[in-house]
Amino acid sequence: MLEVLAIITEFYLSSRAEGDFGHTFILLAKGKPLSVPITIYGDIHGQYSDIWRWFHVNGWPPNTRCLFLGDYVDRGRHSTEVLMFMLLMKIVMTNTVYLCRGNHEEPAVNKNLHRSQDYSDFVKYPFCFSVMPIACLISGQILCMHGGLSPRIQMISEIMQLQRPLLRTNPPGVHIDIMWSDPHPAKWNFEPNTLRDPGGVGVGYLFGTIQIKQFVKRNEILGVCLGTYASTGQTENHKNAILTPSASLVIDEDGTMDIIRIQAGEQLKLKRQRYKMDKVCISS
């Protein structure tokens, strides 16, 4: 374990992390959209065994291009192992594995990671999180992010203007909304996301299909793909305007996992696949 931590830490302290690795991590900001075919995964939440199952079913990188939309840690028992595995894949397969940041990629949130006995040995976790992209654009047509939209985001170009690293010292803004907002089918307008902060003013925003349609039309794209899940069970509607791949054992009590495949052609073809995973105990 410590040897793996040393490899990752050395990489992030090296100039390469700010060069080649940083360049690929800023795909959206550089205006270089990801290409298809590609498989998109939602929350992992410490479910290390599920990653192996997904790859056995869908194909292993680098033969299969993969995009993960954040929330690698917490809830499951193996947050440290999941995060190390994802970072190592990114180091080894830079051009076929892409990692976006979720709202749990934040030191103040990932409690399980802090409890890990290995956490103190890997002091670069916060830096890893701060340089992760918060959104990716696939073939210029599908915008992918962990959380969702915000009244502060009208155009994709506004996301491109964000400068990383994004640290806790940064004032709240678009990056917080992208990671913390949630889709809600009963909302007609943007509203503060009190589901995330019931006792306060809310974190991010709740939004409905109207806001999604408007954003898609305004930016002349095919759709938006979100890694988080709607608390009301919303997953897909309105001609792929919203797609929500959900983590196994987070939404469905029977352990069902959704993944999305996007294939090339004259038009992009989107295919949802559902898999049944073995049920295991998840810590709160």
QUIFEN-V283985 format. One line per field, one symbol per residue. ss: DSSP state (H for helix, E for strand, L for the rest). phi: phi as a letter, one per 20 degrees, with the letter a starting at -180 (. if undefined). A space follows every 10 residues. Layout:
BEGIN
ss->???
phi->???
END
This chain:
BEGIN
ss->LHHHHHHHHH HHHLHHHHLH HHHHHLLLLL LLLELLLEEE ELLLLLLHHH HHHHHHHHLL LLLLLEEELL LLLLLLLLHH HHHHHHHHHH HHLLLLEEEE LLLLLLLLLL HHHHHLLLHH HLLLHHHHHH HLELEEEELL LEEEELLLLL LLLLLHHHHH LLLLLLLLLL LLLHHHHHHH LEELLLLLLL EELLLLLLLL LLLLEEELHH HHHHHHHHHL LLEEEELLLL LLLLLEELLL LEEELLLLLL LLLLLEEEEE EEELLLLLEE EEEEEELLLL LLLL
phi->.fffgfffff ffeefffedg fffffdgffe mdffddfbdd degdlmefff gffgffeeoe fefdfccddn ledmmfecff ffffffffff ffcgecdcde edfeebgfdf fffffffeff ecfeggfgff dffdbcddlm ccedbfereb feddcfgfff ffddfddfff fgagffffed fcfbfeedbf cgeffebgec encmcebdff ffgfffffel deacddefde fenfcballm fcccfdffmd eefenecdcc ddderfcfdd cecdcedfec fdfe
END
